[in-house]
Structure formats: C-alpha cells, structure tokens
Amino acid sequence: MEPLLLLVLLGIFTYFIIKRSVASLTRTPVWILWLTIMTPALIWSGWTLIVGEDQTIPLLLLIAPFVLCTLLYLWLIQRGRREPGGEIGASSTQGTTSQPQTANSADTPKNQKESPRPINKDEEARLRNCFPWGIYYLQNVDYSAQAVLCRGKLRTNPEQAYERIRENIEQQFGDRFLVIFQEGLKGEPFFALVPNPRSQSQNRAQNEQLRRPGLALALVLITLLTTTLVGAEFAGVSPEQVQSNPALIEQGLPYAVALMGILGVHELSHYLSALYYKIRATLPYFIPVPFFLGTFGAFIQMRSPLPHRKALFDVSIAGPLGGLIVTLPVLIWGLSMSEVVPLTEDSGLLNIESLNPQSSLLMTVLSQLALGSELAPQGAINLHPIAIAGYIGLVVTALNLMPVGQLDGGHIVHAMYGQRTAAVVGQVARLLMIVLAFSERGFLIWAIILFFMPIIDEPALNDVTELDDWRDLCGLLSLTLLASILVPAPEIVMQWLN
C-alpha cells in the first residue's frame, strides 16, 4: 500500500510542477508530458507489485526508462515550443506573461504588421532621459512582446544605479512598468521595463482578499485533527481502538503539535520576512490529509516580485532557519524517548521503525547526543512519535535547502551567485541526487522530482547587486547543513563518537 500511495503523491506533485513550469513554454499537452515523466515510476512500481519488493530491479530496467523518457520529455517540449517573447521570456518576473502566439514565425506573412511597441517614440525620448550618463550610459533601446530592453554601460555601483533609474522611470511613467535589472548573457547588466500587471490602487483593493485568516484557521484545525489521528497510529493506537475509545486519540497530540509547530514556524518565517520587505504574501496554509503523515505540509504564496537579491536571500533562508530552530530540540527530545533496536538489512535513512543514524552525519551526532551509550555501533532506532515529527522536520529542511530552481536552496544560491551560476549548481545537485539514490533507494523519488524541476527561478527586480559577506557566509553554512543531513557519517566520526 505504501509504494502505491507514494506513486499517487508523486503523480500529483509532478503534474503541478509541469503545469506551473513548462506548460506555458510548449503546446504539447500537459497530460502527455506528465505521462512521459511518470513512465519510469510506473514501470518500477509495476515491477515491485508483480515480482515483489525483495527482488532487486535489474540495472538496465532501472536506467533505460529514466534516460529514454528524459530524452522524450525534452523532445516533446522542443517540438511544441512557443516562439520566445524576448530575452527575459524564460525568467520574467511574477505576474508577467508573454503574448500568445498564434503561428510559428516561419508561417507569419512578411507583410504582417509587427505587434505594437510598449511605448511610442515620444515616450522613448522621455525614457532615455531617465538614464543619466554618469549612472548608466544608455546605448540601445530594444523592444520585445514583453518588455522594453535598455542596454548600456554601468558607471556606478548597481544598487545606486537601480534606485536612481527606477525613481526616474516612476516619475515619468508612474506604476505602469516594473523595472528589472538583470545580467545579460555576456555578463553586462541591462534594464527591462515590463508592464505592471497590478497598479498600486489594485494592490490596495486586493490586499484585503489576499489574507484570509478564516481559511488559514480552518486549515490549522483540520490539519490538527488529521495529524492527531496519524500520530495516534504512530503511538500504537489502531483505528479500531480509537472508534471504541475516542479518548485514545489524545496520544497523537504530541506528534501533531510538534509537526505542525515545525511546519508552521517554517512558513511563518517566510511570511514575516516577506512582510518586512513589503512583499504581498498569503498567510501560511496547511494541507490536511487523513493518511500518510496527516499533512502534505504548509505553504505561502508571494504575489509580488522581490525587490532585490538581499530580499530573495532573507525570505528564502528564513524558512529553513526558523524551522530548524524548532526541529533540533524537538528531535533531540524525541530521540531521548526512542527505543534502540538491532540494526538489520531493512534499516535505513527513511525507516522510522528501524532508522540507521549512520546514514546521516547530523543524525549520527544528534542520536549520540540524545541516547549516549545506549546507542551501540550496530544499533538502529525505533523513533518515538515526537522524534518522527522532528525527523520529518529535518527531511523537510533538507528538501527545501536543495539548491535547485524554486526551492529555498535554489533561491539562496541564486541570491549568492546570480541566476546563471545558480542554474549550473542546480544541475550538478540533481545529478548528485541521482548518484545518492543508488546507495539509498529512498532518495530515488526525491531525485526524480528534482530532475524534472526547473533549475531557473524568477529574478528579483534588482538582480545585479550582490550580497554582503555575512549573507554569503550564512548561505555557505546552509549548504553545509544540507550536506551534513544527506552524507553518511565517516568512519572517523563514528570512532570519535564511540
């Protein structure tokens, strides 16, 4: 039942990733792309159901569907690819959409009129006056279906240049445009004026609808119920016992409160940091489910672009940091109440009834800290419900810190090194996860999700100004934390702890 449930969850998650990331880039139907991505997982699940979990999947059957379906997926996207709307088309800011394409460029008649410019000639003259030559020496003004692209030479530091030119453009055009400052393919910064989908008056009118405290509270209460039911099962109370004696459900409260506290603080940290930078964001919403872990987590949505890379970094790292502050004491407390069991072949990083702490460097240290001499070198841990909640928090932290695309780690690396370098780091991270999946089978679904996740996230409005040294250090520490969760404990560390 568990593999089938994981397959369903993977299918739902994959569908939404495709719909959000590549559906706007290609005419190929979403369901075909989804089926292509899911085929390897369907084949592997079918093998498990027919042959059994004890029989290892042949290496050819493991690799061939993955490689072939990946190539087919990329070919299907390319075959139906829409004409690009401009240089920033693939990475335009939130709320910006390209104009719909009705025909390929090869089929467009030569005498067909070009789409109207975002600004006329008189407005272009006013725009040129917004660029003082001592701040940013403007050389060319280009047009696309999406934006006005202003290219030239930067004459001062990026932060001062962006603020000065943004103020000048707002004086001339009001809130008609979002002003984006990006690095081009050759590393030279350029300005892009993108039509603002929401004016200030619209923002004020929509702020009341953005935050729905009644909905957020209702989801909290429902999720508290579902996680309590699941927590009671983790505590050894069967559903039949709950039906005969409803008071037994209280045994699931420690798990529910601990897990919701970790997830809630994670998302609340994102929310508060977004408010600090005046970014429009929804309240944290929990996703309740009556099975699995009792919840699929929580989320917030940001409805306005981030002003600069510093805001991108702070908002992104706030969630993992806030969640980790709650996770560590909860996990240590839960581990101290957990039971040490013999290490078996079924023990692993994702087995909560027989968790092998040596599969993770950080878990090895925390387990030794909580259990001390009770934990033998050949011992595994049967996690207490509170330890399960803390461990889920640690897994969630690791997943969010993966430096890929729109995950928190992807945003952090983007803020540290820029969008292009972050894309390279994301690609390397995806390949490393595939390598880890061969040693720890529990990482396989994780690796598949990351592999099909876009590695390019949206730029900040000022995507050129670099971070200070303190934030760079915090970013490196967050990546070190990720490695300590995923990498097994070296032998020298085991000898030192024992």
Secondary structure, 3 states (H helix, E strand, C coil): CHHHHHHHHHHHHHHHHHHHHCCCCECCCHHHHHHHHHHHHHHHHHHHHHHCCCCCCCHHHHHHHHHHHHHHHHHHHHHCECCCCCCCHHHCCCCCCCCCCCCCHHHCCCCCCCCCCCCCHHHHHHHHCCCCCCCEEEEEEEECCCCEEEEEEECCCHHHHHHHHHHHHHHHHCCCEEEEEEECCCCCEEEEEEECCCCHHHHHHHHHHHCCHHHHHHHHHHHHHHHHHHHHHHCCCCHHHHHHCHHHHHHHHHHHHHHHHHHHHHHHHHHHHHHHCCCCECCCEEEECCCCCCEEEEECCECCCCCEHHHHHHHHHHHHHHHHHHHHHHHHHHHHCCEEEECCCCCECCCCCCECHHHCHHHHHHHHHHHHHHCCCCEEEECCHHHHHHHHHHHHHHHHHCCCCCCHHHHHHHHHHCHHHHHHHHHHHHHHHHHHHHHCHHHHHHHHHHHCCCCCCCCCCECCCCCCHHHHHHHHHHHHHHHHHHCCCCHHHHHHHC
